[in-house]
Every structure is written in C-alpha cells, then in structure tokens.
Amino acid sequence: MFIDWATVDWAQVGLLSLIAFIAGFIGSVFSFGNYFIGAILTALFYAALFVVWTYYLQIQYFGGAVTPA
C-alpha cells in the first residue's frame, strides 16, 4: 500500500486532529478520572464536533460539505 503524501489534504488532517484533541480534553474533564466514561464522552464529543464541522460549518461558510473519495 503506497500513500502519495503530496495528495493528502493536510489542512483537513490538522483540523480533524484539533477536533479530536478538543473532544479528548472535554471528555477527560467531564469524566472525573473514570477512563471508560472519558472514552465514551470523547467519542460522543468527537462525533458531535465532526458533524457540526462537516454538515453545518462547511455548508454555511464554505459552500459545501466534504464528500468522501
């Protein structure tokens, strides 16, 4: 499996990494030391932030949602 690194959308990778970091931070704050609850909350926050970014903000401000290749 060869990856052509020149075709990777690095802005999208960075943005999704930032969304994952924010979701992880929020999940860890609200879990109060329980790692299982923190993992569940992180997944839920990531899903919510991803849907907001993909289906609301990009349509609202950039004219279209990202479509999978």
Long-range contacts (C-beta under 8 A, 24 or more apart in sequence): 12-66, 15-53, 16-50, 19-46, 19-49, 19-50, 19-53, 20-46, 22-49, 23-48, 23-49
